[in-house]
Amino acid sequence: MSKKKKNWIGKIFTITGLLLFAAALALSVYNLWDDYRAEQSKEKLLEEYRDKNQNISDEGEQAEESDGQIPDYQLNPEMEMPEVMLEELDGAACIGVLEIPEIDLKLPVLSKWSYPLLKKAPCRYSGSAYLDNLVIAAHNYRTHFGKLKELENGDEVLFTDAAGNRFEYKVAAVEALTPQSVEDMTSGEWALSLFTCTLDGKNRVTVRCDFNVLP
């Protein structure tokens, strides 16, 4: 092989390497920006939700219930979960706030799911907190469900709906499901399920929760 041809091949490899490096760098920058955007989005949604929801105090805590009053959802579990319409969502609504103290998360939960809405906040995938079969999906942004895999059995998970009803859960299992395992995801065997994609998109990190029954 001539020296000229070797130099030409070497330049091709060098240029290819530089292009791949630039693409990887651009992807990393985009991911960082997308994660920052997702964090800003959920903070705006939480702020608007608190401003509009009369069942939540100024500190964002659950409103106090009247002594002895039975919540409506216990009398009628089939009722629709109340929603708070938010301007940030273009016609979509928020059904409550999810808290996971172990990984320092406090997130609004949107009433329905779509790919555009998932970029803003976690979404109800199916079910209801009142029927003990709520399934919540979110992207694996660091400030959304990116840390789900760090949870362990017994960790506390809290959900407060738009009416101020507070549901206390504990992690019972952390598993990986394939994208085809829709029936497993929505089987209703768990009071609460949370899921997000793995980084390679091949599986779904899934956290199963039971009610936290105090001794």
C-alpha positions in Angstrom: 0.0 0.0 0.0 1.4 3.4 -1.0 2.3 6.0 1.6 -0.2 8.4 0.0 -3.0 5.9 0.4 -2.1 5.1 4.0 -2.2 8.9 4.8 -5.6 9.1 3.2 -7.0 6.2 5.2 -5.5 7.7 8.4 -7.3 11.0 7.7 -10.6 9.2 7.3 -10.2 7.4 10.6 -9.2 10.7 12.3 -12.2 12.6 10.9 -14.5 9.7 11.8 -13.2 9.7 15.3 -13.7 13.4 15.7 -17.2 13.2 14.3 -18.1 10.4 16.7 -16.6 12.4 19.6 -18.5 15.5 18.6 -21.8 13.5 18.4 -21.2 12.0 21.8 -20.5 15.4 23.3 -23.6 16.9 21.7 -25.7 14.1 23.1 -24.3 14.6 26.6 -25.0 18.3 26.4 -28.5 17.7 25.1 -29.2 15.2 27.9 -28.0 17.7 30.6 -30.1 20.4 29.1 -33.2 18.1 28.8 -32.8 17.1 32.5 -32.5 20.7 33.5 -35.6 21.6 31.5 -37.5 18.7 33.1 -36.6 19.9 36.6 -37.8 23.5 35.7 -41.0 22.1 34.3 -41.9 20.1 37.4 -41.1 23.0 39.7 -43.4 25.3 37.7 -46.2 22.7 37.7 -45.9 22.2 41.5 -46.0 26.0 42.1 -49.1 26.5 39.9 -50.8 23.4 41.5 -50.3 24.7 45.0 -51.6 28.1 44.0 -54.8 26.7 42.5 -55.6 23.9 44.8 -57.5 24.9 47.9 -57.0 21.5 49.6 -53.3 22.1 49.9 -51.9 24.6 52.5 -49.3 27.3 51.7 -46.6 24.9 52.8 -47.8 22.3 50.3 -49.0 19.9 53.0 -52.2 18.0 53.2 -55.2 20.0 54.4 -56.5 18.9 57.7 -59.5 16.6 57.6 -62.5 17.1 59.8 -62.6 14.7 62.8 -64.7 11.6 62.0 -65.4 12.7 58.4 -65.2 9.8 55.9 -63.5 10.8 52.6 -65.7 10.7 49.6 -63.5 8.1 47.8 -64.0 5.6 50.6 -67.8 5.9 50.2 -67.4 5.6 46.4 -64.1 4.1 45.2 -65.3 4.2 41.6 -65.4 8.0 41.6 -63.0 9.9 39.3 -60.0 11.3 40.9 -60.3 15.1 41.2 -58.1 17.2 38.9 -56.6 20.6 38.9 -56.3 22.2 35.5 -53.0 23.9 34.9 -52.1 26.5 32.3 -48.7 25.0 31.9 -50.2 21.8 30.6 -52.3 23.1 27.7 -55.6 21.6 28.8 -54.2 18.7 30.8 -54.5 18.5 34.6 -52.8 17.4 37.8 -54.3 14.7 40.1 -51.8 15.1 43.0 -48.3 15.0 44.3 -46.0 12.0 44.6 -43.2 12.1 47.3 -40.3 9.6 47.7 -38.3 10.8 50.7 -35.5 8.2 50.2 -34.4 9.7 46.9 -35.6 13.3 47.7 -38.3 13.5 45.1 -41.5 15.6 45.1 -43.3 15.5 41.8 -46.7 16.5 40.3 -48.6 13.6 38.7 -50.6 14.4 35.6 -54.0 12.9 35.0 -53.3 11.2 31.7 -50.2 10.2 29.8 -48.7 11.1 26.5 -45.1 11.4 25.3 -45.2 15.2 25.3 -46.7 15.3 28.8 -44.0 12.8 30.1 -41.4 15.4 29.2 -43.1 17.8 31.8 -43.9 15.5 34.7 -44.8 11.9 35.7 -48.2 10.8 34.4 -51.0 8.4 35.5 -50.6 5.5 33.1 -53.7 3.7 34.4 -55.8 3.0 37.5 -56.7 5.0 40.5 -55.5 5.5 44.0 -59.1 4.9 45.2 -59.2 1.4 43.6 -55.7 0.5 44.8 -54.3 0.0 41.3 -52.6 3.3 40.4 -49.8 3.1 37.9 -47.5 6.1 37.3 -45.0 6.5 34.5 -42.2 9.0 34.0 -39.0 9.5 32.0 -35.7 8.6 33.6 -34.6 12.2 34.1 -32.5 12.5 37.2 -35.2 14.8 38.7 -38.1 12.5 37.6 -37.8 8.7 37.9 -34.1 8.3 37.1 -33.3 7.1 40.7 -36.1 4.6 41.0 -33.6 1.7 40.8 -32.0 2.9 44.0 -35.1 2.2 46.1 -35.2 -0.8 48.4 -38.0 -2.8 50.0 -39.6 -0.9 52.9 -38.8 2.6 51.5 -41.7 5.1 52.0 -43.7 6.4 49.0 -46.4 9.0 49.5 -49.2 10.3 47.3 -51.5 13.2 48.1 -54.4 13.6 45.7 -56.0 16.9 44.6 -58.7 16.6 47.4 -56.0 16.4 50.1 -56.3 12.7 50.7 -53.0 11.2 51.7 -52.0 7.6 50.7 -49.0 6.0 52.4 -47.1 3.1 50.7 -44.0 1.2 51.1 -41.8 -0.4 48.4 -42.5 -4.1 48.2 -40.5 -5.1 45.1 -38.2 -3.5 42.4 -38.1 -5.4 39.1 -37.4 -5.0 35.4 -40.1 -5.6 32.9 -40.0 -5.7 29.1 -41.9 -3.1 27.0 -44.2 -5.9 26.0 -45.2 -6.7 29.6 -48.2 -4.3 29.6 -50.5 -6.8 31.3 -48.0 -7.3 34.1 -47.7 -3.6 34.6 -51.4 -3.0 34.9 -52.5 -6.3 36.5 -53.8 -4.5 39.6 -52.0 -6.8 42.0 -50.2 -3.8 43.6 -51.7 -0.7 45.2 -49.1 1.5 43.4 -46.7 0.8 40.6 -44.0 3.3 39.3 -42.0 2.7 36.2 -39.5 4.3 33.8 -37.3 3.2 31.0 -33.8 1.9 31.6 -31.0 4.0 29.9 -30.8 1.7 26.9 -34.6 1.7 26.6 -34.8 -2.1 26.5 -36.6 -2.6 29.9 -38.8 -0.8 32.4 -37.5 -0.3 35.9 -40.6 -1.0 37.9 -41.3 -0.3 41.6 -44.2 -2.1 43.2 -45.7 -0.7 46.4 -48.1 -2.0 49.1 -50.0 0.2 51.6 -47.8 1.1 54.6 -49.7 -0.6 57.5 -48.5 0.8 60.8 -47.9 -1.9 63.5 
